[in-house]
């Protein structure tokens, strides 16, 4: 396992800490889970053949992946 460092604003830090406290997990665990979910969603979106969807659908898929 590798360690990474991320800078977040105070508001996001507070939200992460509240989630960690309510879930009984560490802040590190919550951030790792959030990153994993983000990456899985990103990969799912880009597995879709973007050439086969129209412009409206393409902009929707791209906007939820950001």
N, C-alpha and C positions, 0 to 999 in steps of 0.2 A: 504494500500500500504506500502511496506517496502523499506527501503533505503539500497543499497549495495555500496561498494567501490571497485574500480578496478584500478590497476596500469597499465598504458600504456606508451609506449615509446613516445618520442617527436614527431616523424614522424606521428604516429597514432593519437596523440592528435591534431596535426595541421590539419590532414585530417578531423577529426570529427568536429573540429571548422569551417572549410570551408563549410562542408556539412550543418551544423547547420545554418550558416549565409546565405547560398544560399537558404535554404528551409524555412527560417523564423521560425525555431524551436529552442528550447534550446538544448544544448549539452546533457543534461539528457534525453530529449525526443528522440534524435537521437540514443543514446546508448540503450535506452529501446526498440526502434523499431528494432534495429539491433539484439539485444538479442532475441526478440520475433521471428523474422524471422529465426534466426539460430536454435532456439529450434523447431519451426514448421517443418523446413527442416529435422532436426535430427529425429524427431518423425516420419515423413513420410518415411524416409529411413528405420528405424527399424520396421515399420509396415510391410514392405516387408518381406516375408518369405525367409530369407537368405539361408535356407536349399534347397530351390527350384531353386536357381540360381547357375550357374557355378562359378569357381574361378575367372575368369576374371571379370564377372559382380559383384561379391562380392567385389573385390578390388576397382572397380569403385565406387560402392555405399558407401563404407567405406571412400574412399578418399575425396568425396565431403561432407561428414558429419563431417570432421575434421576441 
